[in-house]
């Protein structure tokens, strides 16, 4: 009787996606389901528990192993779940020896970890783009964040190992590489000579000339130095899409969060970036209802969507994380947090809809993803492919953000470009959430 294929359920950040691919290779041949958890909010921890229960119902005979940040921070609570066979820490999950033992709980002191193992995944079976971890951990202590206690101190992968891995991934057919990390812009301070993220990017571009699309994951805007700025704005192989860790638009809230930038600095870096490269699309994380936030402070964050030209807004209502300084501050009532988060999401959706409509008529190079009828443009707008453009009679509806509904465009289906390829596409329409285009 054959053993069911192992499964890895990845929650949370792109770093987890990258590490999940390594885990997938380490558990090959076993009847195992690994839940790679997230702990960024209480909702993320709740989602982890739900994923564990769903996995147990779907695979009652499989060993359910929980790892990731939630497991690292609170292993005992997951070990107490009857569905869980093992709990594995963030450092241990990438060690082959871990998966050869039967210890029920193997979670070490993440704060004692000082190196990043060369565990970079060799392939990404379920993704057209490949995620490459170049940094892990964080030395900052934002008052709301528990992630440093799940990931440990900041540490970097040597540039040579990164370049070699990316070269292998490109040779394997991945059309785009995404550099990931917990605090990506802190890359290199722990390595000999303290190379910067900009230096790493230069070395990647020089060392892998066949790489055509390089994307950077979340950046701390205050740490974008001149070298990195010049690469982002002047190197066409770097995708024109940045996700910035802004968190708030009120200087008082930023101070209480223990962030290292001001509102004016957030707006200024976006203005500088777009002055040099106007097609850059800006994404940002924003927290609604942080402790002590007044209506005026919330309004400052709402206005930041326009002032920083944010079109990919990731909105989170504040969530108390045990042991963090913010959890001891005067709390905003939960219904108010939710209301402010909804206001931010609605405003962000309006901005995104208008931005997508502005791209009608443009030509985009789209990285094709499974199942082959969709992908993402360089600016990270989702594009769905059709054989025919939509009728011009409905263009006004599209601009207003309504899904196009003339004669229904035929999906490309069998004529779709293969996943992992890059297709030139003419954008013919837009909905509130994605673009529609025809391959050229």
NORUR-V197793 format. One record per residue. N is the residue number from 1. RES is the residue in one letter. OMEGA is omega in degrees with one decimal (999 if undefined). Layout:
n={N	N}
res={RES	RES}
omega={OMEGA	OMEGA}
This chain:
n={1	2	3	4	5	6	7	8	9	10	11	12	13	14	15	16	17	18	19	20	21	22	23	24	25	26	27	28	29	30	31	32	33	34	35	36	37	38	39	40	41	42	43	44	45	46	47	48	49	50	51	52	53	54	55	56	57	58	59	60	61	62	63	64	65	66	67	68	69	70	71	72	73	74	75	76	77	78	79	80	81	82	83	84	85	86	87	88	89	90	91	92	93	94	95	96	97	98	99	100	101	102	103	104	105	106	107	108	109	110	111	112	113	114	115	116	117	118	119	120	121	122	123	124	125	126	127	128	129	130	131	132	133	134	135	136	137	138	139	140	141	142	143	144	145	146	147	148	149	150	151	152	153	154	155	156	157	158	159	160	161	162	163	164	165	166	167	168	169	170	171	172	173	174	175	176	177	178	179	180	181	182	183	184	185	186	187	188	189	190	191	192	193	194	195	196	197	198	199	200	201	202	203	204	205	206	207	208	209	210	211	212	213	214	215	216	217	218	219	220	221	222	223	224	225	226	227	228	229	230	231	232	233	234	235	236	237	238	239	240	241	242	243	244	245	246	247	248	249	250	251	252	253	254	255	256	257	258	259	260	261	262	263	264	265	266	267	268	269	270	271	272	273	274	275	276	277	278	279	280	281	282	283	284	285	286	287	288	289	290	291	292	293	294	295	296	297	298	299	300	301	302	303	304	305	306	307	308	309	310	311	312	313	314	315	316	317	318	319	320	321	322	323	324	325	326	327	328	329	330	331	332	333	334	335	336	337	338	339	340	341	342	343	344	345	346	347	348	349	350	351	352	353	354	355	356	357	358	359	360	361	362	363	364	365	366	367	368	369	370	371	372	373	374	375	376	377	378	379	380	381	382	383	384	385	386	387	388	389	390	391	392	393	394	395	396	397	398	399	400	401	402	403	404	405	406	407	408	409	410	411	412	413	414	415	416	417	418	419	420	421	422	423	424	425	426	427	428	429	430	431	432	433	434	435	436	437	438	439	440}
res={X	X	X	X	X	X	X	X	X	X	X	X	X	X	X	X	X	X	X	X	X	X	X	X	X	X	X	X	X	X	X	X	X	X	X	X	X	X	X	X	X	X	X	X	X	X	X	X	X	X	X	X	X	X	X	X	X	X	X	X	X	X	X	X	X	X	X	X	X	X	X	X	X	X	X	X	X	X	X	X	X	X	X	X	X	X	X	X	X	X	X	X	X	X	X	X	X	X	X	X	X	X	X	X	X	X	X	X	X	X	X	X	X	X	X	X	X	X	X	X	X	X	X	X	X	X	X	X	X	X	X	X	X	X	X	X	X	X	X	X	X	X	X	X	X	X	X	X	X	X	X	X	X	X	X	X	X	X	X	X	X	X	X	X	X	X	X	X	X	X	X	X	X	X	X	X	X	X	X	X	X	X	X	X	X	X	X	X	X	X	X	X	X	X	X	X	X	X	X	X	X	X	X	X	X	X	X	X	X	X	X	X	X	X	X	X	X	X	X	X	X	X	X	X	X	X	X	X	X	X	X	X	X	X	X	X	X	X	X	X	X	X	X	X	X	X	X	X	X	X	X	X	X	X	X	X	X	X	X	X	X	X	X	X	X	X	X	X	X	X	X	X	X	X	X	X	X	X	X	X	X	X	X	X	X	X	X	X	X	X	X	X	X	X	X	X	X	X	X	X	X	X	X	X	X	X	X	X	X	X	X	X	X	X	X	X	X	X	X	X	X	X	X	X	X	X	X	X	X	X	X	X	X	X	X	X	X	X	X	X	X	X	X	X	X	X	X	X	X	X	X	X	X	X	X	X	X	X	X	X	X	X	X	X	X	X	X	X	X	X	X	X	X	X	X	X	X	X	X	X	X	X	X	X	X	X	X	X	X	X	X	X	X	X	X	X	X	X	X	X	X	X	X	X	X	X	X	X	X	X	X	X	X	X	X	X	X	X	X	X	X	X	X	X	X	X	X	X	X	X	X	X	X	X	X	X	X	X	X	X}
omega={-176.1	177.8	177.1	-179.0	177.3	-177.1	174.0	177.5	-174.0	176.8	172.5	-163.3	178.0	176.6	175.8	178.1	179.9	-177.4	178.2	178.3	175.5	178.8	-179.2	179.2	-176.6	-178.2	-179.0	177.1	-179.1	176.0	-171.2	168.3	178.6	174.2	-178.8	-162.2	176.9	-179.7	-173.8	176.2	174.0	177.8	178.7	177.2	177.4	178.4	176.7	179.6	178.8	179.0	178.0	-177.8	177.7	-179.7	179.9	178.2	-178.0	-177.1	-173.9	-179.6	-176.1	172.0	179.4	179.9	179.5	177.4	179.5	-171.0	179.6	178.5	179.7	-175.2	-175.1	-175.8	-175.0	-177.0	178.8	176.9	-179.7	179.3	-176.7	-179.4	-169.4	177.4	-176.5	173.2	-174.1	-178.1	-175.7	178.1	-175.7	-174.3	-177.8	179.6	-177.9	-178.0	180.0	-174.0	175.5	-179.9	176.9	176.5	-174.2	178.2	177.4	-176.1	-178.6	179.0	-176.9	-178.8	178.5	-178.7	-176.4	179.2	175.7	-177.5	178.0	-174.3	-173.5	-175.7	-179.2	179.0	178.8	-168.8	-174.5	-173.4	175.0	175.7	179.6	-179.1	-176.2	178.4	177.5	-177.1	177.6	176.6	-177.7	178.4	179.7	-178.4	173.4	-168.6	-178.0	-162.6	176.1	-172.3	176.8	179.9	173.6	-173.9	179.1	-177.2	-179.7	178.2	-168.6	174.7	178.7	-173.6	-178.6	178.8	179.0	-178.9	179.3	-178.6	179.9	177.8	178.6	179.3	177.5	177.1	179.6	173.9	178.4	-174.3	-177.7	177.7	176.5	175.4	-177.3	176.1	175.4	179.0	-166.5	-176.0	173.8	-177.2	164.8	-174.6	-178.1	-178.6	176.7	-179.2	178.8	178.1	-179.6	174.7	177.8	178.3	177.3	-179.9	177.2	-177.4	177.5	-177.2	179.2	-174.1	-179.9	-176.4	179.7	176.4	-176.5	-178.3	176.5	-178.8	177.6	176.3	-168.4	-179.1	169.9	-169.6	-176.3	-178.3	174.7	-178.3	-174.6	-179.3	-179.8	178.1	-178.8	177.8	-178.7	-174.4	-174.0	-176.6	-175.5	179.8	173.1	-174.3	-177.4	-178.9	178.5	173.3	-173.5	177.0	-176.2	172.1	-178.9	178.4	178.1	-178.9	-180.0	178.4	177.1	178.5	-179.3	172.9	-173.9	171.8	-173.8	178.2	176.4	176.3	-178.2	179.1	176.9	-178.9	-176.5	-178.3	177.4	179.0	178.9	-179.4	-175.4	174.4	-179.6	-178.0	-171.1	-176.3	178.5	175.8	-175.0	170.3	-179.6	169.1	177.6	-179.3	178.9	173.8	175.1	-179.9	-179.3	-177.7	175.9	177.5	179.7	178.1	177.1	178.1	176.9	177.6	177.4	-179.7	-179.6	177.1	178.1	-173.1	178.8	174.9	-176.4	179.3	173.5	-175.6	173.7	-171.9	178.5	167.4	-178.7	-179.5	179.3	174.9	-175.7	177.0	179.2	179.9	-177.5	179.9	179.4	179.1	175.3	-171.0	169.3	179.5	-176.4	178.5	177.9	176.6	-178.4	179.5	179.5	177.4	178.9	177.4	177.5	-179.7	-179.7	178.8	177.7	178.7	178.0	179.5	-179.9	-179.7	-179.9	178.7	178.6	179.5	-179.6	-178.3	177.3	-178.8	179.0	174.6	-176.8	174.1	-169.6	172.8	-174.5	-179.1	175.4	7.7	176.1	-179.3	-179.6	179.3	-179.3	175.7	177.5	179.3	177.9	169.3	175.3	179.7	174.6	-170.8	174.7	175.6	-175.1	178.3	177.6	-176.1	179.6	-178.3	-177.7	-177.5	-179.2	177.3	-179.2	-179.2	178.3	176.1	178.2	176.3	179.8	178.1	166.1	170.3	-172.3	177.5	179.1	175.3	-176.4	178.4	-173.5	-179.9	-177.6	172.9	-176.9	176.0	-178.3	177.7	176.7	-177.8	172.7	-171.5	171.1	-178.6	-174.9	-177.3	178.2	170.6	177.0	-169.8	-175.6	176.9	174.6	-176.6	-178.5	176.4	-179.4	999}
